Amino acid sequence: MQPSLLTALGLMLVLEGLMPLLFPQAWREAFIRLIAFKDGQLRFVGLLSVLAGLLLIWITNR
């Protein structure tokens, strides 16, 4: 695996872990709300996340 891909994966894990580390109750409540979403709503959230990530990658590589 390329070093930059592993770095990106590591950074993603750090960022994903900050919310439950710093604000466990808020993270739990947000997770409970996400569980209540319908499949279409979850897919939309996932789509927005992918698009935001692609936009960020595009902006940083211009």
N, C-alpha and C positions, 0 to 999 in steps of 0.2 A: 504494500500500500504506500502511496506517496506520502511524504512527511506533511505536506500541507493539508491533505485530507485527514490525517490523524490529528493534526492541530485543530482543524475545524471541528472534528468530532469531540475532542477534549473540551474545546471552548463551549460547544453546545451543552455538554454534560455539566460544566461548571455553571452556566447560566440557568439551566433547568433546575439545578439543585439549590440555587440561591433562595427561591421563594419558600420552599418547605423548611430550609435551614433558618431563615430570618423571620418568617411569618407563618408558622405552621398552622395556626387556626384559620387565617385568611386563605391559605392554600387549600386546606381541607374543605372550606365552604365553597371555594371556586370549583374544586373538583366535584363536589356533590351537585352543584348547579350544572356542570358539564354532563354529568351522568344523566340528568333529566332531559337533555336535548334529544330531539328526534334525529334519526340518521342524516336527513338532509341538512339539518342545522349544523351537525358536527362536520359534515363534508364541506359546508360553506366556511366554517372556521378554519378547517384544514387548508382549503383553497386560499383563503386570505393569508394564512401563514406562509404558504409556499410562494405566493406572489410577492409578499413583503420581503421574503428572503432573497428571491431572485432579483428584485429591484435593488436591494442593498448590495448584492454581489455585482450587479451591473454598474451601480454608481461608483463603487470602490475600484472597479477595474477600468474606468474610463480614462 
